[in-house]
Amino acid sequence: MSLMILGILLWVLPHSFKRLAPRKHLMLMPQIKAIDAALILIGTALMVIGYRATEAMPNLYDPLPGMGHANNTLMLIAVYLFGVGGARSILIDKMRHPMLTGMLLWAVAHLLVNGDPASVVLFGALGIWAVAEMVLINRAGPWKKPKPGSLKGDLKNLIGTLMFYGIIVWVHQLVIGHSLFLGTYP
């Protein structure tokens, strides 16, 4: 589990550096972007490797029956929220933190179907990070709303969401060995 925890730290710290040390971040802006990207990529790899390598332990809680469907629905919403800014969806000027809200939904969705300690640490930590990041951003100053999005942006986001969700399902089948659509969770 230590590799996974190191991965979580390598994910959280670069993402939070801008909020925790804004002056230093501005001074290091050109150099920091490549370093941030590398640390986040390494952190993501370590989270996956560490999660997969964690020994099986008794569940901290047993997921309720039918939570696979709730997970799948929340994941579709989470993936949609990840794309709100890039696609210029109509939600872009109505939600301050669509991507972080999507991250929180992603974490909650996974906690609904996974009660093992590794899952609770991974998804719990990333969910807590998303909430903390929202708080830090809100404290930094008032929201400058972007220009309104369009229905065309929503359509692009919907198509992208369905494509990306299909990739997620395929990768889960390859890596974890269970089908999300059939609700067969380990």
C-alpha positions as CSV (number, residue, x, y, z in Angstrom):
1,M,0.0,0.0,0.0
2,S,3.0,2.3,0.5
3,L,3.5,2.7,-3.3
4,M,-0.2,3.7,-3.6
5,I,0.2,6.3,-0.8
6,L,3.3,7.7,-2.5
7,G,1.3,7.9,-5.7
8,I,-1.5,9.8,-3.9
9,L,1.1,12.2,-2.5
10,L,2.7,12.7,-6.0
11,W,-0.8,13.4,-7.3
12,V,-2.0,15.7,-4.5
13,L,1.1,17.9,-3.9
14,P,1.6,19.1,-7.5
15,H,-2.1,19.8,-7.9
16,S,-2.2,21.7,-4.6
17,F,1.1,23.6,-5.0
18,K,-0.6,26.5,-6.9
19,R,-3.1,26.9,-4.1
20,L,-0.8,26.4,-1.1
21,A,2.1,28.6,-2.4
22,P,0.7,30.9,-5.1
23,R,3.7,33.3,-5.1
24,K,6.2,30.6,-5.5
25,H,4.1,29.0,-8.2
26,L,4.0,32.2,-10.2
27,M,7.8,32.6,-9.9
28,L,8.4,29.0,-11.1
29,M,5.6,28.9,-13.7
30,P,7.5,27.9,-16.8
31,Q,9.7,25.3,-15.0
32,I,7.0,23.9,-12.8
33,K,4.5,22.9,-15.5
34,A,6.7,20.1,-16.8
35,I,7.7,19.0,-13.3
36,D,4.0,19.0,-12.2
37,A,3.0,16.9,-15.2
38,A,5.8,14.4,-14.6
39,L,5.0,14.0,-10.9
40,I,1.3,13.6,-11.6
41,L,1.9,11.0,-14.3
42,I,4.3,9.1,-12.0
43,G,1.8,9.5,-9.1
44,T,-1.0,8.0,-11.2
45,A,1.2,5.1,-12.3
46,L,2.2,4.4,-8.7
47,M,-1.4,4.6,-7.5
48,V,-2.5,2.0,-10.1
49,I,0.6,-0.3,-9.4
50,G,0.3,0.1,-5.6
51,Y,-3.5,-0.5,-5.6
52,R,-3.1,-3.7,-7.7
53,A,-0.2,-4.9,-5.6
54,T,-1.9,-4.4,-2.2
55,E,-2.6,-7.7,-0.5
56,A,-6.2,-8.6,0.0
57,M,-7.5,-7.6,3.4
58,P,-11.0,-8.0,5.0
59,N,-13.4,-5.3,3.9
60,L,-14.0,-2.4,6.2
61,Y,-17.6,-2.5,5.0
62,D,-19.6,-4.5,2.6
63,P,-21.1,-2.6,-0.3
64,L,-24.9,-2.7,-0.5
65,P,-26.5,-4.8,-3.2
66,G,-27.2,-2.9,-6.5
67,M,-24.5,-0.3,-5.9
68,G,-22.8,-1.2,-9.2
69,H,-25.6,0.6,-11.0
70,A,-25.2,3.6,-8.8
71,N,-21.5,3.5,-9.5
72,N,-22.0,3.4,-13.2
73,T,-24.5,6.3,-13.2
74,L,-22.3,8.4,-11.0
75,M,-19.3,7.7,-13.2
76,L,-21.2,8.8,-16.3
77,I,-22.0,12.1,-14.5
78,A,-18.4,12.4,-13.3
79,V,-16.9,11.9,-16.8
80,Y,-19.4,14.5,-18.2
81,L,-18.4,17.0,-15.5
82,F,-14.7,16.5,-16.4
83,G,-15.4,17.7,-19.9
84,V,-17.6,20.8,-19.0
85,G,-14.7,23.3,-19.3
86,G,-13.0,21.9,-22.4
87,A,-16.3,21.5,-24.4
88,R,-17.7,24.8,-23.2
89,S,-20.9,23.2,-22.0
90,I,-23.8,25.3,-20.8
91,L,-22.8,24.4,-17.2
92,I,-19.4,26.2,-17.6
93,D,-20.8,29.5,-16.1
94,K,-23.1,27.7,-13.6
95,M,-20.7,25.5,-11.7
96,R,-17.5,26.8,-10.2
97,H,-15.8,23.4,-9.9
98,P,-17.1,21.0,-12.5
99,M,-13.9,19.0,-12.7
100,L,-13.4,18.8,-9.0
101,T,-17.0,17.9,-8.5
102,G,-16.6,15.1,-11.1
103,M,-13.5,13.9,-9.1
104,L,-15.5,13.8,-5.9
105,L,-18.3,11.9,-7.6
106,W,-15.7,9.5,-9.0
107,A,-14.4,8.9,-5.5
108,V,-17.8,8.4,-4.0
109,A,-18.9,6.1,-6.9
110,H,-15.9,3.9,-6.2
111,L,-16.4,3.9,-2.5
112,L,-20.0,2.6,-3.0
113,V,-18.7,-0.6,-4.6
114,N,-15.4,-1.1,-2.8
115,G,-15.1,-1.6,0.9
116,D,-11.5,-2.9,1.1
117,P,-8.8,-0.8,2.9
118,A,-6.9,0.0,-0.3
119,S,-10.0,1.3,-2.0
120,V,-11.0,3.4,1.1
121,V,-7.5,4.9,1.3
122,L,-7.2,5.6,-2.5
123,F,-10.7,6.9,-3.3
124,G,-11.2,8.5,0.1
125,A,-7.9,10.4,-0.1
126,L,-8.7,11.7,-3.7
127,G,-12.3,12.6,-2.7
128,I,-11.0,14.5,0.3
129,W,-8.4,16.2,-1.9
130,A,-11.1,17.3,-4.3
131,V,-13.1,18.9,-1.5
132,A,-10.0,20.6,0.0
133,E,-9.0,21.9,-3.4
134,M,-12.5,23.5,-3.8
135,V,-12.2,25.1,-0.4
136,L,-8.7,26.5,-1.2
137,I,-9.9,27.9,-4.6
138,N,-13.0,29.5,-3.0
139,R,-10.8,31.1,-0.3
140,A,-8.4,32.5,-2.9
141,G,-11.0,35.0,-4.2
142,P,-14.4,35.5,-5.9
143,W,-15.3,33.4,-8.9
144,K,-14.9,35.2,-12.3
145,K,-17.5,33.5,-14.3
146,P,-16.5,32.4,-17.8
147,K,-18.5,33.3,-20.9
148,P,-21.7,31.1,-21.2
149,G,-21.3,27.8,-23.0
150,S,-23.6,26.4,-25.7
151,L,-25.7,23.4,-26.5
152,K,-23.1,22.6,-29.2
153,G,-20.6,22.3,-26.4
154,D,-23.0,20.0,-24.5
155,L,-23.3,17.8,-27.6
156,K,-19.5,17.6,-27.9
157,N,-19.2,16.8,-24.2
158,L,-21.8,14.1,-24.4
159,I,-20.1,12.4,-27.3
160,G,-16.7,12.7,-25.6
161,T,-18.2,11.4,-22.3
162,L,-19.7,8.3,-24.0
163,M,-16.4,7.6,-25.9
164,F,-14.3,8.1,-22.8
165,Y,-16.7,6.0,-20.6
166,G,-16.4,3.2,-23.2
167,I,-12.6,3.4,-22.9
168,I,-12.9,3.3,-19.0
169,V,-15.1,0.2,-19.3
170,W,-12.6,-1.5,-21.7
171,V,-9.6,-0.7,-19.5
172,H,-11.4,-1.9,-16.3
173,Q,-12.2,-5.2,-18.2
174,L,-8.5,-5.6,-19.2
175,V,-6.8,-4.5,-15.9
176,I,-9.3,-5.5,-13.2
177,G,-11.1,-8.3,-15.1
178,H,-14.7,-7.4,-14.5
179,S,-17.5,-6.0,-16.6
180,L,-18.9,-2.7,-15.5
181,F,-22.0,-3.0,-17.7
182,L,-22.9,-6.4,-16.2
183,G,-22.4,-5.2,-12.7
184,T,-19.9,-8.0,-11.9
185,Y,-17.7,-6.4,-9.3
186,P,-15.0,-8.3,-7.4
